[in-house]
Amino acid sequence: MSEKIITTLRDKAAVRWTALVFLAFAMFCSYIFMDILSPIKDLMQSTRGWSSTAFGTMQGSETFLNVFIFFLIFAGIILDKMGVRFTAILSGVVMLIGACIKWYAVSGNFIGSGLEAWFTTHLNYIPGFHELGISPFTDEMPASAKVASVGFMIFGCGVEMAGITVSRGIVKWFRGREMALAMGSEMALARLGVATCMIFSPFIAKWGATKADGLLDLQSVHVENSVAFGVILLMIALIMFIVYFFMDKKLDAQTGEAEEKDDPFKIRDIGKILSSSGFWLVALLCVLYYSAIFPFQKYAVNMLQCNLTFTAAEGFWAGNTITVVQYIIMLVVAAAAFASNFSKSKGMRYVLLTIAVLFLLIFCYMGYKRQSAETIFAVFPLLAVGITPILGKYVDTKGKAASMLMIGSILLIACHLTFAFILPMFKGSAIGGVMVAYITILVLGSSFSLVPASLWPSVPKLVDSKVIGSAYALIFWIQNIGLWLFPLLIGKILDASNPNIVQALKDGTMTAEKAATSYNYTNPLIMLACLGVAALILGFYLKAVDKKKGYGLELPNIKE
């Protein structure tokens, strides 16, 4: 009988890692939808009339309700009171509802509808929000952008709820085991969603499109198809959460745990979290670091379109088959790099790494031959997939989480400054610009991998176990302030830094297609680099506080 109590599902490595796969794949699908419009910003401007400010405001709306209606705080309370299972399914349903609204907003059915007429004349001014400069809508936003913002707000509630739920679920299944490795692996798989989005969103939007005089016929482009692709994936994500529901329920039956009943959440517990200086430093590091990454992802493809010179691909490289082939090669890179972390044979590990590097070079070559910014930026998460588990394993066995955050900040600064000042110098260079872009994107992706491997596993060291859900919710809420603000700021700075383009569009002397690839991105990139500088300073201070108060951030997670 005692043997039954000791041997549970989470004691079996294969089972707990299977639970992780379900959670990670759900987040993989949500990451795809999160950036589904990012690689087609130029198409949204040329087919739907979205300016950079309108695009940025819509992208920032994802976190609006989380920040200003405090939905994430409520999500944390729901998680602590109702448990991982209920909250996971709830988050999946909320994401799907928001995604469907966003799909309708950009679809052809919306054009000319009564809803379009209503949104065109309404919500241009919201008292209070407008004066504070935090309105989720502006008078220059087309109706489609406004409705898309509404859907994205609802999706944002679901996806951030899913984020804290998955983090709590990993803590539940991996506490005292390979927790940093698990969190790093989950984020590595989830971030493949970024590459998937970059490759397939433009491909699906342009599927069946025709060209006239060598230029894309915008009437034959269907941006709503890309969003529909994301909606289907979110249906799959909901199924993953349902499967996880039954696994988690069986685990509780074995352990006798009852998340919903034991040690109920109390409002005063929030005070315990907020009184921790270590918690605040980690939270501020999170908002600074993620604000320099996620908002950038939403503009990265357009930034490359503006800073690199592309010529139209021909023959095989311009066909549809190459998209699938390149994606398969990407999966080989990711699988080989990821599997190398778990190989017990040193020889096999080197074989897998060699395969990963070889196919990565092929992937990059194909991106160059295709002459498209989205396929170049798709390389972003690939290095992270390989090294995130390594970093997670290192934190589990050696520690040094605070130090890793500082290294990540340094790499972040270097990458954004390279995009701002060095990449534009290679405009017109067919090979040089692409090489600089690839190297910088890979380094940026690797710096991004330092956060899940070091920051998230540190939270349980800072707060009591019964309020971990609320602690993650508070961190996500603070992070969401940046994720709401900075996409909006990038869009506004982009328009303010390019007044000639804005005026030319108003005058009709420049087409929307030409304007979409003519922006100067220097000022927005400098702003993002400054976030990295602030994160680096906080990293130094966090390390000092950890040494003084003994939080154990530099200590390994696995205790001998």
Disulfide bonds with the S-S distance in Angstrom:
none
